[in-house]
Protein backbone atom coordinates (compact mmCIF):
# COMPACT_ATOMS: atom_id res chain seq x y z
CA UNK A 1 0.00 0.00 0.00
CA UNK A 2 1.32 3.48 -0.92
CA UNK A 3 1.27 6.02 1.88
CA UNK A 4 1.35 9.69 0.95
CA UNK A 5 2.46 12.67 3.01
CA UNK A 6 -0.42 14.79 4.25
CA UNK A 7 0.34 18.45 4.87
CA UNK A 8 -2.02 21.26 5.84
CA UNK A 9 -3.77 22.20 2.57
CA UNK A 10 -5.35 25.51 1.55
CA UNK A 11 -6.13 27.65 -1.46
CA UNK A 12 -5.65 31.38 -1.94
CA UNK A 13 -8.77 33.15 -0.67
CA UNK A 14 -9.95 36.75 -0.35
CA UNK A 15 -10.01 36.37 3.41
CA UNK A 16 -6.38 35.22 3.41
CA UNK A 17 -5.35 38.16 1.19
CA UNK A 18 -7.21 40.66 3.38
CA UNK A 19 -5.54 39.27 6.51
CA UNK A 20 -2.02 39.46 5.01
CA UNK A 21 -2.55 43.08 3.90
CA UNK A 22 -2.84 44.04 7.57
CA UNK A 23 0.67 42.66 8.17
CA UNK A 24 2.52 44.79 5.58
CA UNK A 25 5.36 46.72 7.24
CA UNK A 26 5.46 44.40 10.26
CA UNK A 27 8.86 43.74 11.85
CA UNK A 28 8.83 39.98 12.34
CA UNK A 29 9.80 37.87 15.31
CA UNK A 30 12.52 35.62 13.94
CA UNK A 31 14.13 34.12 17.06
CA UNK A 32 13.09 30.58 16.09
CA UNK A 33 14.67 30.96 12.64
CA UNK A 34 18.15 32.14 13.69
CA UNK A 35 20.73 29.38 13.19
CA UNK A 36 24.23 30.82 13.60
CA UNK A 37 24.89 33.96 15.60
CA UNK A 38 28.63 34.09 16.30
CA UNK A 39 31.17 33.66 13.51
CA UNK A 40 33.30 31.07 15.24
CA UNK A 41 35.93 29.15 13.30
CA UNK A 42 33.77 26.04 13.17
CA UNK A 43 30.58 27.94 12.27
CA UNK A 44 32.39 29.47 9.27
CA UNK A 45 34.07 26.18 8.34
CA UNK A 46 30.87 24.11 8.48
CA UNK A 47 28.92 26.61 6.41
CA UNK A 48 31.61 26.96 3.73
CA UNK A 49 31.88 23.16 3.56
CA UNK A 50 28.09 22.93 3.27
CA UNK A 51 28.18 25.25 0.28
CA UNK A 52 31.14 23.35 -1.20
CA UNK A 53 33.43 26.39 -1.06
CA UNK A 54 37.09 25.47 -0.34
CA UNK A 55 38.54 29.01 -0.36
CA UNK A 56 41.33 29.04 2.29
CA UNK A 57 40.31 32.56 3.32
CA UNK A 58 37.34 30.93 5.07
CA UNK A 59 39.02 27.82 6.50
CA UNK A 60 42.82 28.17 6.88
CA UNK A 61 43.91 30.43 9.78
CA UNK A 62 47.60 30.38 8.75
CA UNK A 63 46.74 31.38 5.19
CA UNK A 64 44.29 34.06 6.34
CA UNK A 65 46.87 35.67 8.67
CA UNK A 66 48.89 36.69 5.60
CA UNK A 67 45.93 38.43 3.93
CA UNK A 68 44.74 41.98 4.47
CA UNK A 69 42.08 40.61 6.83
CA UNK A 70 44.77 39.08 9.12
CA UNK A 71 42.27 36.39 10.15
CA UNK A 72 39.79 34.02 8.60
CA UNK A 73 36.56 35.69 7.54
CA UNK A 74 33.18 34.33 6.55
CA UNK A 75 32.11 34.22 2.90
CA UNK A 76 29.54 36.95 2.16
CA UNK A 77 26.88 34.23 1.93
CA UNK A 78 27.45 33.26 5.60
CA UNK A 79 24.71 35.70 6.62
CA UNK A 80 22.27 33.07 5.30
CA UNK A 81 23.41 30.78 8.10
CA UNK A 82 22.49 33.46 10.63
CA UNK A 83 19.02 33.97 9.20
CA UNK A 84 17.70 32.82 5.84
CA UNK A 85 13.93 33.12 6.09
CA UNK A 86 10.87 32.70 8.24
CA UNK A 87 7.58 30.84 7.88
CA UNK A 88 4.99 33.59 8.04
CA UNK A 89 1.28 33.67 7.20
CA UNK A 90 -0.52 32.01 4.26
CA UNK A 91 -1.43 29.01 6.39
CA UNK A 92 -1.63 25.81 4.33
CA UNK A 93 0.01 27.19 1.17
CA UNK A 94 3.28 25.89 -0.20
CA UNK A 95 6.23 28.26 -0.45
CA UNK A 96 9.21 28.41 -2.82
CA UNK A 97 12.04 30.94 -2.74
CA UNK A 98 11.77 33.18 -5.79
CA UNK A 99 14.52 35.84 -5.81
CA UNK A 100 17.25 37.46 -3.69
CA UNK A 101 18.73 40.98 -3.95
CA UNK A 102 21.51 41.80 -1.46
CA UNK A 103 24.10 44.52 -0.75
CA UNK A 104 27.27 43.83 1.28
CA UNK A 105 28.94 46.57 3.34
CA UNK A 106 31.37 45.03 5.85
CA UNK A 107 33.17 41.69 6.28
CA UNK A 108 32.15 39.16 8.92
CA UNK A 109 35.38 38.55 10.84
CA UNK A 110 36.25 35.72 13.18
CA UNK A 111 34.10 35.81 16.36
CA UNK A 112 31.87 38.66 15.18
CA UNK A 113 28.32 38.46 16.50
CA UNK A 114 25.66 39.12 13.89
CA UNK A 115 22.16 40.36 14.75
CA UNK A 116 19.50 39.94 12.04
CA UNK A 117 16.20 41.78 11.53
CA UNK A 118 13.38 41.04 9.09
CA UNK A 119 10.46 43.17 7.90
CA UNK A 120 7.48 42.02 5.85
CA UNK A 121 7.30 44.38 2.86
CA UNK A 122 4.15 43.06 1.19
CA UNK A 123 2.93 40.95 -1.71
CA UNK A 124 1.69 40.95 -5.31
CA UNK A 125 -1.17 38.92 -6.68
CA UNK A 126 -2.85 36.58 -7.05
CA UNK A 127 -1.09 36.22 -10.41
CA UNK A 128 -1.39 33.48 -13.06
CA UNK A 129 0.99 30.54 -12.55
CA UNK A 130 1.95 27.71 -14.89
CA UNK A 131 3.02 25.71 -11.84
CA UNK A 132 -0.20 25.98 -9.80
CA UNK A 133 -2.75 28.13 -11.75
CA UNK A 134 -2.31 31.10 -9.42
CA UNK A 135 0.32 32.40 -7.05
CA UNK A 136 1.19 35.11 -4.57
CA UNK A 137 4.65 36.71 -4.64
CA UNK A 138 5.62 38.17 -1.27
CA UNK A 139 8.64 40.27 -0.32
CA UNK A 140 10.73 40.53 2.84
CA UNK A 141 13.64 42.77 3.81
CA UNK A 142 16.50 41.49 5.96
CA UNK A 143 19.22 43.48 7.70
CA UNK A 144 22.31 42.12 9.46
CA UNK A 145 24.37 44.14 11.97
CA UNK A 146 27.48 43.23 13.95
CA UNK A 147 28.24 43.69 17.66
CA UNK A 148 29.45 47.25 16.96
CA UNK A 149 26.11 48.26 15.47
CA UNK A 150 27.54 48.36 11.93
CA UNK A 151 25.29 47.11 9.14
CA UNK A 152 27.05 44.16 7.50
CA UNK A 153 24.51 43.45 4.76
CA UNK A 154 20.92 44.01 3.84
CA UNK A 155 18.59 42.99 1.08
CA UNK A 156 15.23 41.82 -0.17
CA UNK A 157 14.04 38.29 -0.90
CA UNK A 158 10.77 36.93 -2.22
CA UNK A 159 8.67 33.79 -1.82
CA UNK A 160 6.10 32.35 -4.21
CA UNK A 161 3.00 30.99 -2.44
CA UNK A 162 0.84 28.36 -4.16
CA UNK A 163 -1.80 25.76 -3.35
CA UNK A 164 0.08 22.47 -2.99
CA UNK A 165 -2.84 20.34 -4.20
CA UNK A 166 -3.12 22.35 -7.43
CA UNK A 167 0.65 22.10 -8.03
CA UNK A 168 0.52 18.32 -7.60
CA UNK A 169 -2.36 18.02 -10.03
CA UNK A 170 -0.72 20.18 -12.72
CA UNK A 171 2.57 18.25 -12.43
CA UNK A 172 4.29 20.87 -14.61
CA UNK A 173 7.67 19.15 -14.79
CA UNK A 174 6.34 15.59 -15.01
CA UNK A 175 8.12 14.82 -18.28
CA UNK A 176 11.64 15.29 -16.85
CA UNK A 177 13.54 12.03 -16.44
CA UNK A 178 14.51 11.73 -12.75
CA UNK A 179 16.87 10.73 -11.34
CA UNK A 180 19.07 11.77 -14.25
CA UNK A 181 20.65 8.70 -15.93
CA UNK A 182 24.33 9.65 -15.82
CA UNK A 183 26.95 7.32 -17.31
CA UNK A 184 30.25 6.55 -15.56
CA UNK A 185 32.16 8.51 -18.21
CA UNK A 186 29.92 11.54 -17.72
CA UNK A 187 30.38 11.43 -13.95
CA UNK A 188 34.16 11.18 -14.36
CA UNK A 189 34.18 14.26 -16.62
CA UNK A 190 31.99 16.22 -14.17
CA UNK A 191 34.30 15.37 -11.27
CA UNK A 192 37.32 16.49 -13.29
CA UNK A 193 35.58 19.81 -13.90
CA UNK A 194 34.75 20.18 -10.20
CA UNK A 195 38.39 19.56 -9.23
CA UNK A 196 39.69 22.04 -11.83
CA UNK A 197 38.00 24.90 -9.94
CA UNK A 198 40.20 28.02 -9.83
CA UNK A 199 40.40 29.97 -6.55
CA UNK A 200 42.15 33.28 -7.30
CA UNK A 201 42.99 33.78 -3.63
CA UNK A 202 46.20 35.71 -2.89
CA UNK A 203 46.76 36.58 -6.56
CA UNK A 204 44.96 39.94 -6.89
CA UNK A 205 42.69 40.53 -9.87
CA UNK A 206 43.13 44.14 -10.92
CA UNK A 207 40.39 46.22 -12.50
CA UNK A 208 42.66 47.33 -15.36
CA UNK A 209 43.24 43.71 -16.40
CA UNK A 210 39.55 42.84 -16.77
CA UNK A 211 37.97 42.89 -20.24
CA UNK A 212 34.29 43.35 -21.09
CA UNK A 213 33.03 40.00 -22.38
CA UNK A 214 35.52 38.06 -20.26
CA UNK A 215 34.09 34.80 -18.89
CA UNK A 216 34.59 33.55 -15.36
CA UNK A 217 36.00 30.07 -14.78
CA UNK A 218 32.89 27.96 -14.01
CA UNK A 219 32.17 26.36 -10.67
CA UNK A 220 30.37 23.01 -10.92
CA UNK A 221 27.90 21.60 -8.38
CA UNK A 222 26.56 18.06 -8.42
CA UNK A 223 25.29 15.55 -8.99
CA UNK A 224 23.15 16.97 -6.19
CA UNK A 225 22.37 14.48 -3.44
CA UNK A 226 21.20 14.01 0.11
CA UNK A 227 24.72 14.54 1.50
CA UNK A 228 24.94 17.96 -0.17
CA UNK A 229 21.60 18.95 1.30
CA UNK A 230 22.52 17.64 4.76
CA UNK A 231 25.84 19.52 4.71
CA UNK A 232 24.15 22.79 3.74
CA UNK A 233 21.46 22.49 6.41
CA UNK A 234 23.96 21.38 9.06
CA UNK A 235 26.04 24.46 8.30
CA UNK A 236 23.10 26.69 9.17
CA UNK A 237 21.33 26.99 5.83
CA UNK A 238 17.99 25.64 7.07
CA UNK A 239 15.34 27.88 5.47
CA UNK A 240 12.81 28.19 8.31
CA UNK A 241 12.56 27.23 12.02
CA UNK A 242 15.42 25.45 13.74
CA UNK A 243 15.28 21.67 13.30
CA UNK A 244 14.42 19.93 16.56
CA UNK A 245 14.19 16.30 17.59
CA UNK A 246 11.95 14.19 19.81
CA UNK A 247 10.27 16.21 22.58
CA UNK A 248 11.59 19.54 21.31
CA UNK A 249 10.07 18.87 17.89
CA UNK A 250 6.81 17.51 19.31
CA UNK A 251 6.23 20.58 21.47
CA UNK A 252 7.04 22.89 18.56
CA UNK A 253 4.70 21.16 16.11
CA UNK A 254 1.89 21.03 18.66
CA UNK A 255 2.23 24.79 18.95
CA UNK A 256 2.66 25.28 15.17
CA UNK A 257 0.88 22.31 13.49
CA UNK A 258 1.16 23.76 9.95
CA UNK A 259 4.97 23.71 10.16
CA UNK A 260 5.23 19.93 10.32
CA UNK A 261 3.69 16.66 9.15
CA UNK A 262 3.86 12.99 10.14
CA UNK A 263 5.86 10.78 7.79
CA UNK A 264 3.56 7.88 6.77
CA UNK A 265 6.43 5.37 6.64
CA UNK A 266 8.43 6.19 9.78
CA UNK A 267 5.60 7.87 11.75
CA UNK A 268 8.14 10.55 12.70
CA UNK A 269 7.30 14.25 12.72
CA UNK A 270 9.14 16.12 9.97
CA UNK A 271 9.39 19.84 9.04
CA UNK A 272 7.47 21.07 5.99
CA UNK A 273 10.74 22.09 4.34
CA UNK A 274 11.89 18.45 4.29
CA UNK A 275 10.86 18.44 0.65
CA UNK A 276 14.51 19.41 0.21
CA UNK A 277 15.59 15.93 1.37
CA UNK A 278 12.56 13.57 1.65
CA UNK A 279 10.98 12.50 -1.65
CA UNK A 280 7.44 12.01 -0.38
CA UNK A 281 7.53 15.48 1.14
CA UNK A 282 8.73 17.01 -2.13
CA UNK A 283 5.87 15.26 -3.96
CA UNK A 284 3.41 16.70 -1.44
CA UNK A 285 4.74 20.14 -2.47
CA UNK A 286 4.07 19.33 -6.12
CA UNK A 287 7.74 18.61 -6.91
CA UNK A 288 8.80 15.17 -8.09
CA UNK A 289 12.11 14.83 -6.22
CA UNK A 290 13.98 16.55 -3.39
CA UNK A 291 15.35 19.88 -4.58
CA UNK A 292 17.70 22.70 -3.64
CA UNK A 293 16.88 25.60 -1.33
CA UNK A 294 16.79 29.01 -3.03
CA UNK A 295 19.37 30.55 -0.70
CA UNK A 296 21.57 27.53 -1.34
CA UNK A 297 21.81 28.50 -5.01
CA UNK A 298 22.43 32.13 -3.97
CA UNK A 299 25.47 30.84 -2.03
CA UNK A 300 26.69 29.00 -5.13
CA UNK A 301 26.62 32.23 -7.13
CA UNK A 302 28.69 33.94 -4.42
CA UNK A 303 31.14 31.01 -4.48
CA UNK A 304 31.67 31.65 -8.21
CA UNK A 305 32.22 35.38 -7.66
CA UNK A 306 34.60 35.18 -4.68
CA UNK A 307 36.68 32.56 -6.51
CA UNK A 308 37.12 35.01 -9.38
CA UNK A 309 37.64 38.32 -7.59
CA UNK A 310 40.53 37.21 -5.28
CA UNK A 311 41.07 38.06 -1.61
CA UNK A 312 41.51 41.74 -2.55
CA UNK A 313 38.11 42.01 -4.28
CA UNK A 314 34.83 42.99 -2.65
CA UNK A 315 31.35 41.72 -3.54
CA UNK A 316 29.22 44.88 -3.63
CA UNK A 317 25.87 43.32 -4.52
CA UNK A 318 24.23 40.14 -5.75
CA UNK A 319 20.89 39.49 -7.44
CA UNK A 320 19.51 36.02 -8.27
CA UNK A 321 16.23 34.57 -9.53
CA UNK A 322 15.20 30.93 -9.13
CA UNK A 323 13.63 29.71 -12.37
CA UNK A 324 14.01 25.92 -12.07
CA UNK A 325 14.41 23.40 -9.28
CA UNK A 326 17.81 21.74 -8.93
CA UNK A 327 16.72 18.17 -8.24
CA UNK A 328 18.72 15.48 -6.54
CA UNK A 329 20.86 13.94 -9.34
CA UNK A 330 21.13 17.26 -11.23
CA UNK A 331 24.39 19.05 -12.04
CA UNK A 332 24.68 22.83 -12.48
CA UNK A 333 27.49 24.84 -14.04
CA UNK A 334 27.82 28.26 -12.37
CA UNK A 335 28.99 30.73 -15.02
CA UNK A 336 29.65 34.44 -15.32
CA UNK A 337 30.44 37.06 -17.95
CA UNK A 338 31.74 40.61 -17.50
CA UNK A 339 29.24 43.11 -18.96
CA UNK A 340 30.56 46.47 -17.77
CA UNK A 341 33.44 48.16 -15.91
CA UNK A 342 33.32 51.66 -14.45
CA UNK A 343 33.97 53.95 -11.48
CA UNK A 344 30.96 54.19 -9.19
CA UNK A 345 29.71 57.22 -7.23
CA UNK A 346 32.37 56.56 -4.57
CA UNK A 347 35.20 56.39 -7.08
CA UNK A 348 35.58 52.63 -6.66
CA UNK A 349 36.54 50.34 -9.53
CA UNK A 350 33.46 48.25 -10.31
CA UNK A 351 32.81 45.31 -12.61
CA UNK A 352 29.27 44.18 -13.47
CA UNK A 353 28.86 40.46 -14.07
CA UNK A 354 25.95 38.51 -15.53
CA UNK A 355 25.67 35.08 -13.93
CA UNK A 356 23.88 31.83 -14.68
CA UNK A 357 23.48 28.30 -13.29
CA UNK A 358 22.94 25.96 -16.24
CA UNK A 359 21.90 22.34 -15.70
CA UNK A 360 22.44 19.25 -17.87
CA UNK A 361 19.12 20.01 -19.61
CA UNK A 362 20.58 23.36 -20.77
CA UNK A 363 18.14 25.26 -18.53
CA UNK A 364 19.34 28.38 -16.73
CA UNK A 365 18.08 27.51 -13.26
CA UNK A 366 19.28 30.81 -11.74
CA UNK A 367 19.82 33.91 -13.87
CA UNK A 368 21.51 36.66 -11.92
CA UNK A 369 23.84 39.60 -11.83
CA UNK A 370 26.39 41.05 -9.45
CA UNK A 371 28.80 43.93 -8.99
CA UNK A 372 32.34 43.29 -7.78
CA UNK A 373 34.78 46.02 -6.68
CA UNK A 374 38.39 45.28 -7.62
CA UNK A 375 41.73 46.79 -6.59
CA UNK A 376 43.35 49.19 -9.05
CA UNK A 377 46.91 49.14 -10.33
CA UNK A 378 46.63 52.85 -11.10
CA UNK A 379 45.82 54.33 -7.68
CA UNK A 380 46.54 51.29 -5.46
CA UNK A 381 42.97 51.51 -4.10
CA UNK A 382 41.91 48.49 -2.04
CA UNK A 383 38.16 47.91 -1.59
CA UNK A 384 38.90 45.54 1.31
CA UNK A 385 41.05 48.05 3.21
CA UNK A 386 38.27 50.61 2.85
CA UNK A 387 35.89 48.25 4.71
CA UNK A 388 38.16 47.14 7.54
N, C-alpha and C positions, 0 to 999 in steps of 0.2 A: 504494500500500500504506500502511495506517495503522500508524504506530509509536506504541506506548504507553510511558509512563515506567514503569520497573521500580524500585521501592524495596524495601528489606529488609522482608519481611512476617512477621508473627507473630500469634498469638492469645494471649489471656490464659490462663495456665496456673497450676496450683498451685505449680509449681517457681518460676515468676517471682514470684508473690505471696510465697512463703516467703523468697526472696532479698531482695526489697525491704523486708520487715519488719526485716531485720537492719540496714538503713540509716537507720531512723527516729532522728532526733536528730543526724544527721551534719552537721557544718559543711562545706559544699561548697567545692571548689576552683573558683573562678569567673574566674580570670585571663583565660581565652580568651573570656569573654563580657562583658568590660568594654569599653565603646565610648568614651565621654567620661570624663575624669578631672578636668580643670581647667576651670573655668567662664570660659573666655576669651570675649571679645566675639563672636568668630565662632562659637564652639561654641554660645553661647546663641542667636545670630541664626539659625544654620542649623537648630537644633532648632525654634525658634518658627515659622520659615517652613515647616518640614516638617509641623507640626501645622496650619498655616493661621491662626496667631494673630498679629495685627498690633498688639497692645498696645504703645505706645511705651515703656512701662516696661521691656520686654525688649530693645528695639532702637534707642532714640534716646538717646544719652548726654546731649545737651543738655537734653532733656525730663526725664530721670531725675535730673539734678543738682538740679532744683528740688523733687523729692519728698523725703519723709522719709528715704528710703534714701540719697539723695545720689549714687547711681550706678545704672547698670542692674543689674537682678537677673534671675535665671532664673525662669521660671514654675515653680510647684510641681511640675509634671509633668516638669521637666527631669531629675529623678533617674532616669527611665526611660532616658534617653540614657547615663547612667553604667552602669547595669545593669538590664536588664529581666527576663531569665530565663536558665535554663541547661538544656541537654539532659542529662537524667540518668536512667539506668536504663530499664526497660521496652523493651529492645531490639526493634526491629521494629514497635512500635505507633505509631499516629499520635497526635498531641497537639494539643489546642485549648485556648486560654486560656478559663477558665471564670468567674472572679470576682477582684476586687481590693478590698482593704480597707486603707486607709492613713491614718496620722496624720502631721501636719506640725508641726514644732516651731520651726524656725529658717529664715530665708531663705538661699538660695544667692546670695551676692554676687559681683560681678565678681572673677575670679581665685581664688576659693575652690578648694580641692582636696577632692574628695569621695571617701571610701573606703567601698566597699560590702561587706557581708557577707551570706551566705545560708545558712540552715539548713533541712534537710529535716524537716518536721514529721511527715509520715505520709500515710496514704491511707485511703479508704473503698471498700468494694466487694470483688468485682464487684457492680454494681447493674444493673438493667434499663435499656436504652437504646433509644429509638425510632430513633436515628440508626444504631446499629450492634449491636443486640441486647443487648450488655452493655458496661459501662464501668467504669473505675477513676477516682475523683476523688482527686487528690493535692494536698497543701498544702505551701507553702514560706513561710518568713519571711525578709524582707529588712530590713536596717538600713543606714542611710547616715550617716556621720559626716564632719565637716569637718576641716581641718588642725589645729584647736584641740582636737580630741577631743570636740566637741559633737555630739550626735545631731541630725541635720537632719530625718530622717523615718524611719519604720519602718512595716511592714505585712505583711499576709499576702496571698498570691495562690494561685490553684488552677488546675490543668490537668486536663482530661478526657483519659484515654487509651482508645483504641479500636483494634480490628483494622481496618486500612485496607480489606482485601478485603471484609469484611462491610459496611462503610459504603458501598463502591462498589455492592455488590449490592443493598442496600436502597434506595439512591437516594431518600432521604426527601424532598428538595426538588425532585424531577424535574419537577414540574408548573409550576414558576415560569418565566415567560417571560424569558429572558436572551439577550443584553443587553436592558435595558428599552427599549421603543420610544418614546422621548420625541419630542414634536413641537417644532418651532422656537419656537412660542408658549410652550410649557411651559418650555423651557430659558431663554427670555428672562425669564419670571416668576421662576424659581429664581435667576437671576443678580441680579435686582433685589433679591430677599430677602437674598442673600449680602451685597450691597453696602450694605444698610440696617442692617447690624450696628451695635449701640450699645456702644461701649467707655466705661464710666463714667469711668475714668481719674482726673484730678485733681479731679473733682467728688465729694466724699465722700458716701457713702450712710450716713445715720445710722440707728441701731437704732430710734429713736423714730418714724421716718418709715415704717417697714416695716409692712405689714398682713398678717395671716394670710389666706391665700388669694390673695395677690398673685402674679402670674405674671411670670417672667423673660422679657425680650426674647429670642426664639429665636436660635440660631446655626445656620446651615445649612451642611452639607458635601455636596459632590457636584456633578454626577455623578462618582462615584469612578472614578479611572482610574489608569493605570500611572504617570503623572507624580506623582500624589499619593502613591503607594506609594514611588516612588523618592525623593521629597523627604523622606518620613518616615524611611526607612532611612538615607539619606545624613546626616540630622541626628543619627543615633545610635540610632534606634529599632529596630534589628535585634534580633529576639527571642532568638536564640541565637548560637553562636560568630561571631566577627568574620569578615566576608566577605573571602576572599582570592582572588587570581587566579594563574593559570599555575602555576609551581612551588610557590608557597606553598600554593595550594589542593590541588595534587596530593599534596604531602607530608602535609597535614592529613587528607585523605580516605583515604590509605593507612593512616594511623594510626587513623582513626575511620571505617571504611567505612559504618557505618549513618547517618552524618550527611550523606551526599551520594548523588547518583545521576548517571548519564550520560544527558544529553538525547539522545533517539533521532534528532532532526533535526540538531542542530548537532554532536553528539558531544562537547560540552563537559561538564565536571563542574559540577554545580549543587548548592546546599545544599538540604536537605529542606524548609526553610521557604520555598522559592521558589514554593510554592503561593500565596503572597501576590501574585505577579506573573507567573507562567508558567502558562498554562491547563492544559497537560498535567500539570503537577505538582499543580495543585489537583484535577484529576480523579483522580489517583492517590491523593489523600487522601480521596476520596469526596465532593468538593465540585465543583460543575459549572463554576465560574468562579473566577478569582483573587478574593481576599477580604481584608478588613481584618485587622490584627493586634489582639488583645484590648487590649493596652496603648495602642494607637493610639486606640481609642474612649475609653479612660480619659482620655487627654489631651484629647479633645474635650469631655468633661464638665467638665474643669477650665477649659478655655477659656470655656465658658458661665459658670461661676461667677466667675472672675476679671474677666470683662467686667462682670458685675453688681455686684460688691462694691466696686469702686473701688480706687485705690491704697492707701487707708487701711484696707481690710478685710483679714482674714486667713482663709485656708482652714484650718480646724481638722482636718477629716477628710473622706474621700471613700470611698464604697462603690459598686461597680458590678458588675453581672452581665451576661454575654454570652449572650443568648438566641437571636440570629439572626446569620447572616453578613451583612456589608455587602459585597455583590458589586461588582465593577467595573460601572459604569453606574447603581448605586443612588444615591439621595439620602437623607440623614437630616436631620431637624429636631431639634436639641438643645433641649429644653424643661425648664423648672423651675417649681415652685410652692412657695411658703412654707407650711409646715405647722405651725410652732411658733416662738415667740420667748420667751426666758427668760434668766435669769442662771445661769451654770454654777457649779460648786463653787469656782471661782477668782474669782467675781464679775464675769466677763466677759459681754458682751452678745451672746448667741448667737441665731442664726436657723437652724432646720432646714429643709432644702429637699429635696423629692422631685423627682428628675430622670428624664428619659426621652430616648430617641433613636428617633424614629418615622420609618419609611421610607415610600416612596410606596405600599406595600401596606398601610399602616396597622398595621404590626407594630412593637411596641416592642422594638427590637433590643437595648437596654441599659437596663433599669430600674436605678435607683440612688437614692442619698440622700447628703446631705452636710450638714455644719455649718459655717457661716461666722460669724466673730466680727466685729462691726461697731463703729465708733467711736460714742460716745454724746454727744449734745448736753448731757445733764444733768450728767455729771461729767467731760467732756472726755477720757475714757479713750481711749487709742489702742492697739489690739492690735498694731500694727506696732512702735510705740516700745517696747513691753514685750519684743519679741523681738530688738531690735537691741543 
